[in-house]
Amino acid sequence: MGDSEDRKNHTADGDEALVSIIVPVYHAKEYIAQTIHCVEEQTFHGWELILVDDCGGDGSLELMQELREASPCRDQIRIVRNEKNLGAAESRNHGVREARGRYIAFLDADDVWLPTKLEEQLLFMRQKGIGFSFTSYEFGDEEAVPTGRVVHVPGRLDFRHALSRTVIFTSTVIFDTRIVPKAQIRMPDMASEDTALWWTILKTGVTAYGMDRALTVYRRPAQSLSSNKKSSVKRLWNLLIEVAGCSKIAAFFHLIGWAFHATMRRIWFRRITNHVDCWNYWFHIYYPVLESPRISREGFYFGPGLKLFRRGHILVLLIYLLLVFVMLRALRGNKVGEQKPGSQFMNQMFALILTNLITYFQLSLMNNWLVPVMPMLLILLWQALGSLIVSYLTYSIYRGLFSAKEMLLVSGTDDVDSVLSRFSTRSDMYYISRVVNTEQVDETETLRAADAFRNVILWNVEGGLKGRLARYCYAHGINVYLMPDTDDVLVKGTDTLHQFSTSIYLLKNYTMEAEQRIVKRLLDIVLSLVLIGLLSPVLAVIAVMVRVSGSGGQVKDHGRVLHRSERVTRGGEHFAMLKFRTVKEVLPDGTLVYLKGGRALRRSHLDELPQLFNILRGDMSFIGPRPDKAEVYEARCTEYPLYACRTRVKAGMIGYTQVYGKYNSSLEERLNLDLEYIQNYSLWLDVQLFIFSIKFFTRADDEKQE
């Protein structure tokens, strides 16, 4: 009691830290208890609560008196009465006249403050030395339960901009009477009296500063005065004429500006945030988490949370969309019509999974701890459903608009079965209706045949003739599909020099840059350690399965888990490549007899997992040409000397041949793919191949060598 008496005597002399909270009360019996309680719960204790009874006659006065007597802060609560019903404006003016504090704060009887409202807003005002502040607020239902719809406010608002933006909410306002004299804080008796007061003060040259932190819950019943747009327009028009002193023309333009801002807010918060799933989850789940104070698992306080205004939220959306766009391009998920709907859907899903995974850890870093994962999974679920619908719908539309392309195959040999079989897999897009063999048909007839088609495939055509055919088709607007040979691959990997009067292509003897090798090796170490750690239970289970299925009977080397094969890596060096043993025995005719489950291991590629230890040791890399057996490598180099060029980089667990399913291709085609990787190497290419391998990695290209 002594402390409260000291505080009372001190405030009578004028307490510089005291906040006078003005609450007009009229027919607010069902709300006033919650409003008083939210003031009592404030973390800032230097306040006085002035309840102004406006003669409602609904029992509010008696309830307020009971609540005051029962309150532990009763010495800080005062009840004053109007002689008669005067309305909200004059009730607030009465409260201001009774106020003893330096700071004047308004709170409506049906609104609710967050516990830190006064503390945070006063700190904001003191740091900036301002006299008029307001904050963001959040809409609540009839029980004052927040709905997630937050009205954000600008950082500052002067008189000119305030005329077209009614964003200052009464229950968020605090005045410093040392800067805004108490005599100026007087609301006129008119509609929208609060806005009239703000404009009157701003008109004197004072600037209002907004704190973009939702510290107030605006209780909004289903039918409220502010929901009547027609009356809102009428009130604003009167304010512009009577308070702001605008001409009718100026008032008209300010009214247009107000309508524009109000419409944009409505579209922004109701249309976008409520109907775009990821954006809805951002506003309603992740941003509130990031906005709250950051406290570690050990209880250490790391400061206030993230505070964003509208542009910040837009930036978050743009970063997310940019990440989706990059991943879709990298994984070819945006190629509508080029892929079958199932393949396009899978590509899009991999892109969305990576995007959401990166975004999840990005949000966790911003929060200083892991954020809830379930909302991100729900986002992915909705995206998967949308992607599935879009993939099949766009494919149907594309196929309905564009028929399969009729094509001419120009070949230098009779062996065209491999080309026909490849194009037959996409008969929905390509149809080879004629084949011309350049060894049997002269060049003139070949050109005449090309004129009859708009799409021509060149396969194994002699260099000079291929060049002439390509130039002819290009000049006549005919699409040319080149099946590249080694020369084409080498030319594709050249650097262009512009140091002369004409462009010069530099076909360099490729060696990976030192910094590229360092970064590639570091990534190999990190990824192999992570995957070994994550997959250790799987490795243990497979090892037990292989050992058990290989025991007993007349199986050679029974119980041996790993198979070691001598392979060739960078610079022709030999190493022992590890795989889980899957072959039980080799019959005299060369037939492979698999261990129980061994064929499944091989087809699922799980037998390759021990190569993670090869990568960790430095024998291999994640991405690179698949290593040949030593004897196979020597034979191929003898047959085709250029084959040795594929060992200019370290052998890889994953390569072009696995990603694109070319393990049964010809020797030249496989070499071309390896050379394309070597001549066009970049870390981003490694990332793309690593991601693609999740989908395309099927069976090892060296299965026939086992």
Secondary structure, 3 states (H helix, E strand, C coil): CHHHHHHHHHHHCCCCCCEEEEEEECCCCCCHHHHHHHHHCCCCCCEEEEEEECCCCCCHHHHHHHHHHHCCCHHHEEEEECCCCCCHHHHHHHHHHHCCCCEEEECCCCCEECCCHHHHHHHHHHHHCCCEEEEEEEEECCCCCEEEEEECCCCEECHHHHCCCCCCCHHHCEEECCCCCHHHCCCCCCCCHHHHHHHHHHHCCCCEEEEEEEEEEEECCCCCHHHCHHHHHHHHHHHHHHCCCCCHHHHHHHHHHHHHHHHHHHHHHHHHHHHCHHHHHHHHHHHHHHHCCCECCCCCECCCCCCCCHHHHHHHHHHHHHHHHHHHHHCCCCCCCCCCHHHHHHHHHHHHHHHHHHHHHHHHHHHCCCCCCHHHHHHHHHHHHHHHHHHHHHHHHHHHHCCCEEEEEEECCCCCHHHHHHHHCCCCCEEEEEEEECCCCCHHHHHHHHHCCCEEEEECCCHHHHHHHHHHHHHCCCEEEECCCHHHHHHHCCEEECCCCCCEEECCCCCCCHHHHHHHHHHHHHHHHHHHHHHHHHHHHHHHHHHHHCCCCCCCCCCCCEEEEEEECHHHCEEEEEEECCEEEECCCCCEEECCCHHHHHHHCHHHCCHHHHHHHCCCEEECCCCCEHHHHHHHHHHCHHHHHHHHCCCEEECHHHHCCCCCCCHHHHHHHHHHHHHCCCHHHHHHHHHHHHHHCCCCCCHHHC
